[in-house]
């Protein structure tokens, strides 16, 4: 009788342990998914403080740089010659130096966002839904600056940004599965 009771007790204990492990796994997974969504939302809430001052610095020198040209059906961009002038400017050329600094900071922030997206650090569905159009637009506006920087440095400093934008721009891009 004691042998049967002990076996029942061990079986119930094993089932309880298994149920507890299952509960811990799903709780940790839910917390992880929530943290990824929260991280993406925090990035979105900080967008203006990271982008607007730099956009303003660029627009002060190149007004309407983000304006849509209905004739060409695209946004204006920094021309190759302008990008080269900005890239090669000296610190005593205050206006261009501010544009260069602002553009570098923008591109670094965009790389941060797209790296979080591509590495699934932040929720990819939120990132794509919230940032896709803006990042593609900024890519098109700054594409010449990106080329000039690559030529000047000898490597591409914002490759994650370029990779994600290329994926988003390519037709037939599959949507990522939502995390929750």
Secondary structure, DSSP 8 states (H G I E B T S, - for coil): -HHHHHHHHHHHHHHHHHHHHHHHHHHHHHHHHHHHHHHHHHHHHTHHHHHHHHHHHHHHHSTTTT-EETTTTEE----HHHHHHHHT--TTSHHHHHHHHHHHHHHHHHHHHHHHHHTTSS-HHHHHHHHHHHHHHHHHHHHHHHHHHHHHHSS-TTHHHHHHHHHHHSTT--------
